[in-house]
Amino acid sequence: MKRTALQELVDWKNNKHRKPLIVWGARQVGKTYLVQDLFAKTRYGNNHIYVDCKKDDEIREFCAQTADAAKIIEYISLRMGKRIDEKTLLIFDEVQECPNVISALKYFCQDFREVPVIATGSMVRIKLQRETHKRGASDGKFLFPVGKINQITLHPMTFGEFLMNDNEMLYEAVKTAYVDKHPLDAHVHDLTMEHLYKYLLVGGMPEAVEAYIDGGSLIESREILKVLYDNYLSDMELYQASQEAVLRCRTLFQSIYRELNRESKNFSPGLIEEKGKTRDFATSIQWLTLAHVVNQSFQLKEHVTMPLMADGDSRFRLFLGDIGMFSYQSGINAASFVSNEKENTLSGIFFENFVANELVATGNKLFYWRGKASAELEFIIESGNKLYPIDVKKGRGTLNSLEKFANHNRFDYAIKISRNNYGYNPEQKLLTVPLYFVPFMAQDLANGTMPSLTTKGDQYQPLSQ
């Protein structure tokens, strides 16, 4: 399957100033497939060496004893019977099983910069954090290569990637409409929304997506999601200090839909554990966010200042990192996503979790705004030194919250994300973005390339930047 992150690897390969690369990401989001199958096999052919630090015991044990890049290159080269030079891509997978490989990347950067090296693994940050807190870790045995690596984070497949693999012609039509800032034809709009509802059910875990695309079976995808969901719960035994921490982590993870399904949507420890306090769950929240299993959004006060920063006592919300798992956790019947009544059946939090994940996947940080008298905007994004208030609506909704936000904050225009087609109202300074445009809009927000808008004839067109 196609992944947009492949271009990031190609850009890294072609960068003459590249450093060893670490690919972060949650379990089963396709890191190995991306690096080995999509990238190594097509760009390096037979000139790549793949080391699985979980299975290759001898190499793992050797690397655990030294961070000397020269020794590691010599040992792997002799063991594999293949020369390692500037034309050979060296891949270390599952590096959470051998954190010393991460230390060695500093010396690959210093002494063998010409050799392309990629390290991947699940929950790497958590393993590294545990290593640095072990007794004796301060003796210099473990060293994180600050400033000596490049990094990317792979997330579950976005809706754009889902559509690209499911119906590439429709994907190109949607992308073109977004770039040209034109609404889709009503029939194409409805067709694309049908795909989006299926994505809300299937999600972006590659195995679940592949099962749906290959066989068209939503049921099979759902069964795969159940296994992946249970595997995530099992993973919470890993790299945690106590059984109490494991239990809290699991309970918190399983409670996210319930937390968001309340009126305030803010994290409430009392909902999870009687008399619980937020500080009791601090370690669990850190574990889940570092593992990229959960995305955290912080509340902003009435008057917003840039750069956006969470206050020390800030309230926050948690979203599941994959919308398919969120749908599974909700317990809602799978038929709800494809029935004629789906617009009335699905609550607005499905769309909010979807938008949160699309924003995070492109590198945006999550914040939301709460004003007085329950005024609320689901997301506030800082992009190009401008504020973009974002309202996520299940239906048409009202603009009361936006009006209250405008009383305290300046912005060029606000964004309403909904099931409606694309359009711009200059009087309200409101850009309506259909849900299927969100992957492309999220990238513009991350890049600081959101357009300025003005009228031209009977249509509203983007001005050049």
N, C-alpha and C positions, 0 to 999 in steps of 0.2 A: 504494500500500500504506500501511497505517496504521503510524505510528511514535509511541511514547509520548513522545518528545522534543518533539512538537508542543505538548503542554501547557506545557512550559517556555517555549516561544516566546510562547504566549498569555499566560502569567503575566508575562513580560517586557513585552509590549505594554501590559498593563493596570497596570503598576507606574508610579505617577506620579513615582518617583525613578529611573526607568531611565536607564542610560547606553548609549552605543554598545555593541553586542554583537559578540563574536568567537565564532564556532563553529569549534572545533578538531576534528580528526579525521583518521584515515588516509584514504588514497585509496580511492575507490569505496565508502564506507560510506553514501552517500546525503545528503551535506550540501546539495548544490544542490537536490535533489528536495525535501528537507525544507523548506528556506528559501523556495524559489521556488514550487514546486507545491502543497505542503501548507499553507504558511503565507501567503505573499504573495498568491497568487491567491484564496484563500478569505477572508482577513481584510482585504485592501486592494483587491482587484479590479484595476482599471486604474490605481489610484493607487500604483503601485510602479515603480521604475526599476531595471533589472538591468544591471550593468556587469561584463563578463568581462575581468578584467585581463590575461588571456592573449591574447584575440582582439581586444579594442578598443584598437588600437595608439595612436590619438590621445589617448584618455582616459588610458591608462597613462602615456604620455610626459608629458602635462600634469601628472598627479599626482606623477610622479617629480621634478618641479621645485619643488613647493611643498607645504607642509603646512597652508596657510591654508584653513580650512574655507569661508570666504566665497567665495574665488576658485574653489574646487572646485565648490561648489554653483552658482555663476553659470555656470561653463563647462559643466558637465553639463546644467544646465537649458536653456541656449541650444542646446547640441548635440542634445539629445533633444526640444526643443520642448515641454517640460513643466515646469510650476512645481514647485519643491521646497519644501514647507512641512511643518507638523506632521502633515498628513494623507497625506504621501507617504513610503512606505518606500523607502529607498535601500540597495541591495544591491551590495556589492563582492565578486565571486567570484574565486577563484584569486589571492588577494592575495599569495601567495608570489612572484608575478611583479612586484609593486610594493610592497615593504615600506614605502615612504613613506606609503602609505594608512594603515598602522597608526599612524604618527606623527601623521597628521592627525586620528585619532580623539580625541586629547586636546583639540583645538580644536573639534571637533564637540561634545564634552561641555561645554566651557567656554562657547562662544559660540552654539551652536545645539542646546541640550539637547532642545528640543521636536521636532527632526527625528529620526525613528526611523532608525537606521543599523545594518546588519548586515554584518560582514565574514566571509567563509568562505574556506577554502583547505586544500590538503593540504600537510603537512610545513612549515607556517608557522613553527613554533618553530625548526626547523633553519635555515631561510633567515634568520630574524632573528638567530640566533646567529652565523651567518657574517658578516652585515652588521656586527654590533657588534665583530667581531674584525678587520675589514678595516683596513688602514692609513688613518688619517684619520677613522675612525668616531667617534673621541672628540671631534671638532670640533663636535658638536651637530647634525650633519646628520640622523642617525637618532636618534629618541627613542621609547622604548617608553612607552606611556601608562599608567604605573603608577597605580592608583587611579582611573582615568578610564574604565574599561570594565567591562562585565559579560562573563562567559565561561561557555560550556558546552562539553562535549566529547561528540561523537557517536561511538558505537561501533557495530560490527556489530550486527545485529538479535539481541536476546536470544531465548531459547527462548519466553518469553512473547509477544514480538512475532511470532515465527514461527507460533505456535499461533493467535494472534489473527487472523492473515491467512489461515491455512490452514483453521481450523475455529473460528469465533468462538463457537459454542454450547458447544463443549467447553472453550474457553478460559474462558468465564464460569463453567462448572461447576467447573473446577479452581480458579479464583480464589475462588469462593464457599466451596469446601471449605477452602481455606487460611485465609481470614478467619474462618470458623467453627471452625477447628481440628478438623475431622472427617476421617477417612480416606475416600477415595473407595470406591464400590462396586467389588468385585474386578474386574468386567468393564470398568468405566470406567477403573480403574487400569491394566489391561493395555492398553486402547486408547490411553491417554495415553502410556504407555511406548513404544508402537509409534511414535507421533509423535516422541517424544524421540530414538529411535534414528535416525530419518530426519534429524532436525535435526543430530545428530552427524556425519552424512555431508554434508549440504548446507551447514551452517553458517549464518552470518548476513549474508553479503554480499548486499545487496538484489538484485543482478542474478541471482545463483544461486537465491535464494529465489523470485523472481518466475518464473523458468523452471520451477521445480518446481511452484509453485502453479498456474500457467497451463496447463501441459501434463502435469503429473504425472510428468515424466521425470527420474529421478535421474541418468540418463546425461547428459542435456543440462546439468544443473546441474554435474555433474562436469567437463564440458568447459569450462564457463565458469570454474570454479574454477582449472583449469589455466592459462587465459589470464590471470586475475587474479594468480595466483601468479607467473607469468613477468613480468608487469608490475611487480610489487613488486620482483623482482630487478633489473629494468631501472632502476627508480627510484633504486636505490642508487648510480647514477652521479651523481645530483644532489646538489649542495651538500656534497660531500665534498672534503677537502683533497688527497688523493692516490689513485693507483690501488691502492696497498697497502691503504688504508682501505676502498676499495670491495670488494676481494677478501675481506678479513677479515669485512666486514659480510655479504656474501653467504654465505660459508662458515658463519658463526655462525648466520644465519637458517636455513640448510638443515640444520643439525645439531641443532635443538632437540628433535625427536622422539627422536633417538638419545641425546641427553643425558638426557632424562627416562626413557628406557626402561632405564636402568641402575638398580642397586639403590639407590644413594644419591640419584640424581636431581639432585644439586647440579651447578652449572655447573663443568665441568672443561675448562680451556683445552687441556690435553694431548690431549684427545680430538679436538680440532679441528686443532691444529697441534703437531707434535712439539716438545717442550721449550717450548711456549707458556706464558705466564704471564697471569694474570687482567688485569694492568695493560696487557698488549698489546692487549686487547680492550675496554678502557674506553671508547674513542671510539665503537667499533662498537655497544656496548651502549647508550650514550647516544643515538646516532643512532636506533636501532631503537625505544627507549622513547619518545623525543620524537616520533617519527613515529606513535606509537600502534600500531605493528605487533607489538610484543612487550610482554608484561607481566612485571614483575620482582617476585619474592617473596623476602623476606629472612628469614634464619634467626634465631630467638630462642634465648637460652641457657636453661638449666634453670629458673631462677627468673625469671619474667616480671614486669616492672614497667611501669606506665603513666605517661605515654603511651608507646605502642609505638614504638620507634625502632631502626633498624638500627645495629649497631656498625660502627665504621670498618673492622674486619677481618672483617665478617660474611660468611658464605657465602650464596649465593643460588641461586635457580632462575629459569629463564626459560620462559614459556609463550607460544605463538603467540596473537595477539589474536583470531583467528577459528578456531573449532573445525573448520569445514569445511576450511580450509587445513591445519590440523593433521592431519586425517584423510587429506587428499591427500598431505601430506608423508610420512606413515607408510608409504605404499605398500600399505596393506592393500586387499584386494579389496573393491569397493563392495558386493558381494553379502553380505559379512559383516555389514553393518548391518541387513539385512532378513531374514536366514536364521533358521531355527528354532534354530540353534546360536549365535546372536549373543552370548548371555550368557556362553558359554564362550570365544568367539573374541576379543572385545574385551578388551584389557588395562585395568587400572585407571587408567592415565594418561590415557585418553580422558576419563574422568569427572572427573579432577582438573583437566585443562585446561579442560573445560566449566565447572566450578565457579569456577575462577579468573577466567574471562572474565565470568561472571554477577556476581561480586562487584565487579569493576572497573567494569563498566558502570553500576553504581549509586553509584560513588564510594568504595567501600571500598578501603583500602590492604591489600596482601598481605604476610602474614608466616606463617611456619610454625615448628614447634617440633621440636627434636631433643634427646632426653634421652640418658641412658646406655643401653648395651646395645641400641642400634638402636631405642629407643623414639621414636616419631614421630607427630605430628599434622599433617595436611596444611595446615591454616589456623588462625590465631589472629586473631580479629577483636575490636577494641575498639569497643564501642558503648554509649552511655549511661553511660559511666564503669564499664562492666563488661567482663569478659573472656568470650569465647565460644570455647572450643576446638571445632574442627570436624574430624571424622574422615570421610574419604571412602572408602567401602567398595564394592568391586565386588559382594561378596556380604555375608554376615552378619558374618564376621570376629570377632576377639576384642577385648577392651577393655583389654589389657595396657598399651598406651601411655597411655590415659586414666587408668588407675590410677596410673601413674608420674607423670603430669602433676599429678594431684591431691595427690601427696605434697609438692609444692613450691608449689602455686598454688591460690588460692581462686576459685571460680566458682559461679554459681547452678545452671547445668546445662550439659551439653555437647550438641553436635549431631552426630548421625551421619547423613550423607547417603548414601543407597543406593537400590537398586531396590525396597526394601521400602515398604510403605504407611506412612502416618502413625501415630505412637503415642508415648506417653511412659511411661517407667519411673521412678517417683519414688525407688525404692531406689537405683538407679544414677545418678540425676539425669541421665538420658539422653533427649533428644528425638530420635526418628527422623523424618527428613524425606525424603520421596521426591524423586528428582531433579527431577521436574517442578514441585515447590514452590519450588525454589531461586531463580527470578527474584523471587518475592514476598518470600521470606525475606531475600534480599540487600537489598531496598529497606528492610525493617524494620531490618536491621542498620545501614544507612547513615543512617536517620532516628532511630535510638536508640529504636525502638518495639517491640523484642522483648518478648513478654509474660512475666510471671511465671506459673509453672504450679503447679497444685495439683489434688488429686483432688476429684471431685464425683460421688457415686454410683459407677457402674461405669465412667464415662468421665472422661477428664482434660480439663479445660477451662482456658482462660486466665483469669487474674484481671485485673481492670481495673488499669490502670497507676496 
